[in-house]
Amino acid sequence: MSTVTAQEARQHGGHATACAGCAHCGKAGHRRAVAAFLARRDELATGHGVPTAVAHSPVAARQWVSDELAQSARAVAAHGREAGLARLDRVYRSTLGTLWGAVLALLLGQALTAIHSGWSGARTAGLCTALALAALLTAGAHAHRTRGGLLAPLIDEDNRLSTSRAVAASWLLLLGYTLLFLTFLAPGTTGATGTVDGAGVDGVTDAAPFALARGAGLLTVLALVATVTVTARLVVSSGTASGRLQKVRADRPRAADLLCDDSGRAALADIQYLLVSTAVLALTAVGLARDPSRLPEVPWSLVVLLGVSALWYLAAQCSEGTRPTIHSVVRSREAGDLDAPIRTGDDIEIRGQGFVPPGAGAPDPLTRLVVRIGPVHTHVPLVPVQGGFANPTDASLTVPLPADVEPGRVEVSVVTAAGVETNRVVIDVVD
């Protein structure tokens, strides 16, 4: 059964590669590969499926199991990449459909509401603005169709959706719509008497729609969210450069990235920033709908509220991440073994923190975990248990001491899946 499962995963991997552009095959193939890997892992965790040629040696059996799982994990990762590309294509098409569906809904809504009140210049300006903005967004989405279309500017370098970019893009979209709307509205609504759609706005106040006193709050909000976006990017860049922050590339962007950290857990700072920004944005849009002849006014109380939310978000970004560190290296002792120094062929247990960074808990990133023992680089063996892995973990790693390691004082360090190397700890290896 185990051999058939592994062969099926590899066969589906070749099929997915052959039809990388097929969204259905990529998604179905990924699901089959994941199911095959989970079944294989749980089977090996119970001790079944190990060849008799290596079953007599615990060390050889463990290495065989680790290699078998690593091979299956690479097949799952390949399926994940194929499914991610197919999903981006679906996102590109669905977002464009949603965009033009919104334009059609706006047209229908204006036509229905104009039955009793009549068609006005503001309705024409709103429709023209929606068409122009949708055309610009469609052109931009087509240029980045391989990266998700409209979502491309929101995807960070680690292939996850960025909360700060999403907030800034939302405000930029509202501001762009407002400016285009006022541009279309101005020529057709100011008559010889200087009135706007008969609303009684005198011609001497033609500059009022763009008055600084009214738009100061909106400009402050835009500057605030832009500063947050740039600062968050600088924090991440400096953190990854120093090794304090470990970023592992995701298979594909998910909507949950806006509310969660890299490990998929809900992040309170991201949630509150997104909720507060959405609430203030909605109130600003309502203000534009009530008085479409001028820039929407953002009360300073809401500006201060958004500022506090942004500071909370940035503080959480600055405090995120810890550098992987080795605390100690000890000889791994099985039940019944005598206490002894570390010798060649023994297992050593490395204790510390940060060995498995957020987002690296999947099987494929775990296979990239390496321990540097003197001049030898040793891959950490995968030890399966029901529902997961006993080795490696974020706080401890167990690896065999290679035969190529010479007796004496040897330096030990860990290289994580993010490519960050820990501090070096010296151990004594005896004959």
N, C-alpha and C positions, 0 to 999 in steps of 0.2 A: 504493500500500500504506500509506504513512504517513497519508494523508488518511482512509482507511478505518479505520485503527487509532484515530486521534484521535476520529472520529465515533462509533466503537463505544464508546469510553470515556465520551463524553458521554451516549450513549443509555443505557448501563448506569447512569450516575449518576442520570438521571431515574427509571429503574426502581427503583433502591435507595431513592430518596427517597419514591417512591410506596408502597413496602412496607417502611417502616422497622422495623415490628414483626416482619418475617419473618427469622428467624435464618439460614435457609439462603440466602436471596437476598442478605442483607447480607454473609455470608462469601464466597459465590461471586462476588458483584459486586466485592468488594474484591480478590480474587485476580485477576480479569480486568483490573481497572483497573491493578494493579501490573504485570502482565505486559505490558499495552499501553504503559505508561509506559516500562518498561525497553527494550522493542523500539523505541519511538520515540526514546529517548535514544541508543541505540547506532546507530540509523540516521542521526540527525543528526550524530553524532560522526564518521561516515565521509564527511560532506559530501553525502549523498543526501537528497532530499526538500525542499531549499530552493527556493522559487519563483524562476524566472528573473528576475522583476522586481527582486529584491534581491540575486541571486547575484553581480552585477557589483561590488557594493560590500561589502568585508569588514565595515565598520562596520554597514551596514544588515542584512547577513546575520546577523551576530552578534546584533543586537538582535531580529531576527525569531525566530531560534532560541531565544533566551532567553524571549521572550514565549510562544512555543509550548510550551516545556517548563513554564513557570510555570502556564499554563492547565491542562496535563495534571496537574501536581503538585497543583493545587487539587482536581481531580476525584478523584485518589487520596486526598487528605486527607478529602474528603467521604465516600468509601467507607469509609475507616478509622473515621470517627466513627460511621457507621451500623453497621459491623461490631462496633465497641466496645459500642454499646448492646445489640445482639443478644447479644453474648457475656456481658454482665453479667446478662441475663435467664437465659441458660443456667447461669451460675455460681450464681445465686440458687436455681434449681430443683435443680441437682446437689448443692449443699451441704446443702439440706434433705433430699434423698434419702439422702445419706451420714449425716446426723445421725440420722435415724430408723432407718436401716439399722443403725447402731451400737447403738441402743436394742434393736432386735430381736435382734441378735447377743448382747447382754448377757443378754436373757431366755432365749434358747436355751442359752447357756453355763451359766447358773445352773440351768436345768432339768436339763441333762445331768449336771452335777456333783452335783446334789442327789439323784440316784438312790440312791447308796450312803450318803452322809452325812446325808441328810434336809434338809428345808427349815428355814432358821433365820431369826431376826429380822434378822440382818445382810444376808441375801439380799433380804428384803423391803425393808429400808431402802435398799439399793443400787438396787433396781428403781424404788422410789418417787422416789429422788433423780434417777435418769436421766430418768424421765418428766417430773418437774417442771422440770428444767433444760432438757430438750429443748423443752418447751412455752414456756418463757420465751424461749429463743433463737429459736424459730419466730416468736413474736410480734414480737420485735425485727427479725428478718430480713424479715418481711412489711412492716413500717413503712419499711424501707429497700430494698425490692425493686428499685427503679430504679437503685440504686448497688451492686448485687451481693449484697444480703441480708446474710449473715453476714460477708462480707468488707468491708462498708462501714466499720466502725471501723478497719480496717487500711489503708485507702486514704488516702494523704497528699493535700495540696492540689494537688500536681502530677500527680495521677491515677496514682501508682505505689504499690505495696505498700510499707509501711514496716517495716523489720526490727525497729526498737525497739518499735513498736506490736504487732507479731506476738508478740514475746517476752513483753511485758507482758500481752497478752490470754491467752496460754497459761497463765501463772502465775495470772492472775485466774480463769480457768476452773477450774483445779485447786483453788484455794482455795475457790471457790464450791461446787464439787462436795463437797469435804471438809466444809464447814460444814453444807450441806444434809443430807449423809449422817449426820453426828453428831446433827443435829436430829431426823431420823426414827428414828435408832437408839436414842436415849436413852429415850423414853417406854415403848417396848415391850420393852426388854431388862433394865430394872432391876426386879427382883421384890421381894418382901417381905423377903427375906434380904439384899438389897443386892448381889446378884451380877449380872454381865453375861453372859447366855447360858451360865451355868454355868461361866464361866472362872475363877471364884474371885476376882474383883475385889471387895474389900470395899466396903461402902457408904460408908465414911468417905472414900474416894478418888473420890467422884463428880465432883469438880472436876478430877481428873487429866487428862481428855481435853483440857481447855483450859488446862492449866498453862502459865504464861509460860516457865518454864525449858525446857519441851519445844518450845514453838512459837516460841521466840526466833529460831531460824535461819530458819524459814519467813517470819516477819514481816520479818526483815532482808532476805531475798531480794526479797520483794514491794516493800519500800521502795526497794531498790536499782534494780530494773527500772523502777519508776515514775519515779524520779529521772532515770534514763537517758533515758526517753521524753520527759520535759518538757525536759531539758537539750538533747537533740538537736533538739527543735522550736525552742527559743530560739536555738540556733546557726544553724539554717537561716533563721529569720526575720531575725536580725540580719545574716547574710551577704547575703541578698537585698536588704535595705533599704539596705545600704552599697554594693551593686553588686559586692562581692567574689565572691559566689556567684550564678551564673546558673542559673535553673531554667526549663526549657522543658517545658510540659505534654505528657504522653504521650497517645497515642491511646487506650490502654486499659491497665489494670493487668495485669501478668504475674507468674507465680510466680517467674520469674527475677529480679524486682526485689528479692527478699529476699536474693539472693546477689551481685548485680551493682550497679554504679554507674549513673548516668543514661545513660551511653553504651553500656551493655550488656556492659561488660567485668567479669570476675570481681573482686570486691572482697574482699581477704583479711580485712580487719577485720570486715566483715559476716558472712563465712563462719564465722570462728572464734567470733564472738559467738553466732550461731545454733546452731552445733554444741555449744558448751559449755553454753548454756542448755538445749538439748534433752536433753543427757546428764544434767544435774543434775535437770531436771524428771522424766525417766524414773526416775531413782533414787528421787526423792521419791514418785512414784506407786507404785513397788514397795513402799516402806516403808508406805504407806497400805494396800496390799493385804495385807501381812503382819500388820499390827496395825490393823484398822479401827476400833478402839474409841477411838483417840486421834488427835490431830493428828500428821501425819507429821513426824518429826524430820529436819532438814537438818543434817548435820555442819558444823562451823565451817570445816573444811578446804575443803569444797565452796563455802561462802559466800565464802571468800577467793578461791578460784579464779574464781568468777563475778564477783567484784569486779574482779580483774585484767583479765578479759576485757572487762568493761564500760568500764574506763578506756581500754583499747586502742581500743575502738569509738568512744568519745567523742573521744579524741585524733585519730583519723582524720577524724571529722566536723569538728573544729575546723580541721584543716589542709587541708580540701578547698576547691578553687576558687581562682581567681586573677582579678583584675579585668582586663577587656580593655584593652589598652594599644597605642597607636600608637608605634612606635619611629622611623619615618621615612617620608617620602613622596617618591618619585622619579618621574621621567618614564619611562614604559614605552617601551623602545626595541626596534623590530623589527630583524631581521637586515638589514644594509645601510644602515640609517638613520644619518644624521650626528648627532653629539652636539649638543644644542640645549637652550635653556631650555623651560620648560613654557608652552605656548600653548593657547588655546581650541581644543577639538577633539582635543587629544592625549589619550592614555591615561596615567593615573597609576597607579602601583603603591604600595599602602599596605602597609607591612611592620610586623608587630607580633606580638601573641599574644592568644588568647582571642576571636577573631572568630566562631568557630563553637563555641559551648559544648556540653558533653556533652548528648546527646539532640537536638541541632539539626542532625544530619547528613542528615536526610531531606530530600527535595526541597522540600516545602512550607515548613519553617522557613528553608531557604536563600533562598527567594524573599522573605522578610521582612527580609533584610539590607539596610540603607540606609547610604549615605555622605552626610554633610552637608558640602557644599562651599559655604562662604559662606552665602547665603540659599537655596540650591537643595538639595533632597533627591534624590539619585540612587540608584535601585535597582541593586544589583550584578548584572550580567548573568551568567547561567548559561552556562558553557562546557563542553559535554559531551565526554567521552572514553570510550573503551571501559571499561565497568565503573564509571564514576563521573563526577566533575566536576573539571576543572582549575582552575576558578574558580567560587566562592570557596573558600578554604581557611582553616584556623585561623590560619595565620601570614601570609597575604598576600591582598590583594584588588586586582583591576584593574578600574577604571571609567573611562569617557570623561569628559573635562572638559566640562561642559555649555556651550552657547553663551551662556547667560544669565549666566554668571560674568564679572564685570567684571575687566579687568586690574588688577593691583596685588597687595597682600598679602591673602591669603585664608586663612581658618581651615578646617581639614579635621578631621572627626571621624567615627566609625563608630557606628551604632546597631545592636546585635545583635538576633537573633530573640527574646531574652529581654527586650528593651526597655532594656538597659543601654547608656549612651553612654560612649565612651572619652574620653581626654584630647584636647585640641585642638592640632593642629600647624599652624603658619603656613607657607604656601608662597607663592612669588612667581610670578605669572602675567603674562606679557608679551604685547604686541600681536603 
